């Protein structure tokens, strides 16, 4: 894929893996599209400008896959430096000049990208498909390694699963996936199938844990994510919440207030204070990824509806 240059932002973390992937796509006619300009870091913006200039490309368009702080903010300085047009999902609150036409197309130079509305990780998420290069640009819908966070209220599980199903159905010709983090995926079909079955497996594990008597989110996390490092349990708690929201709204699980207050340990898992744990830039990313503005103040008991 010589026409796509990955410029990785220097923002590694457990949430962003080795850093956010920004893509400079050669669209012929000496013009380039930048997909996910990344965090607003001077060195990164300079790296994007240099990458394009070294190849004789003029950046004329910028697309943000979604508005999270590790993907979108550099759109502003990059557009300022190049005069490029910034495109985003109509619901995206990152400043952008043009709304993408959902389930329509975007033409840049001689390249045409299909734009798919891709709710789930966030509600302002899009996926691009370059038919000629058989490549999906998936942002945080699918990443190069591991799985992505689906956390309410910005994210929701059933829309996410529907997005994955749609990718499997409508983009079965795709060969490559270039995600927002991690390496290139060389077997798109297998990766999409893996993501679909992973979500089903987690839901089955959650239902099993409920039927074994786990009632609260912390109890469910301890069972379902027993193999996962404890530092990641706050993220796991938000995933469990996303499944429970879906199951409750489908009438398959009920929620009732627990007859006791939340312990300090439970509170810390459900509402981690990132500012005291990590540096402020990463705290911003974690807050956005995990929907931390949504506080879980009371403990609920969940049960299967029989
Ligand atoms: Zn994200």
Boltz pocket constraint, residues with backbone or C-beta under 6 A from the ligand:
constraints:
  - pocket:
      binder: B
      contacts: [[A, 66], [A, 68], [A, 121], [A, 140], [A, 289]]
      max_distance: 6.0
